[in-house]
Amino acid sequence: MKFDLSRALVPLRSWLPVRRPREVEVLPPRPGAGAWDSTVAPPEDGKFGLVRQETYLRDTDQVKRYLPDILGRALARIWIDPFFRDRFAADPIGTMAEYNVFLPRGIQVEFETEGVTRPRIVVYEARAHGPRRRLLYLQLVMKAGT
């Protein structure tokens, strides 16, 4: 039996490219973002991108509809790729932009590791009047059954 893995969140280990030692590029921080570790590698050539083409989410409805799938891929990659995890933790929106995912103004993405057993991605909508509103959150859950 053959399985279609083209839409899998995490590629099979045997499909991952062999990590070759390479010179580490020192990346400058993005304006308005915290500085990230200079050992973070630049994005690969798109083999394990978050989307197949440039994706512009224009409003809150599109964010609720499409962003969970995109962030699910990001969260799965965070578990297996420490370079991606460090970059995403430092600047989630900038990292997604580097992987061709662009969010509307007023959308905030936070990567939480403090006080939780597994990393979590939380998406908020900033409001002109009043506190920000949580739109969604993602967290990988390990589940086994018989």
PyMOL commands that set and color helices and strands:
alter all, ss='L'
color gray80, all
select helices_A, chain A and resi 13-15+60-80+82-90+92-98
alter helices_A, ss='H'
color red, helices_A
select strands_A, chain A and resi 55-56+101-102+107-112+120-125+133-139
alter strands_A, ss='S'
color yellow, strands_A
deselect
rebuild
show_as cartoon
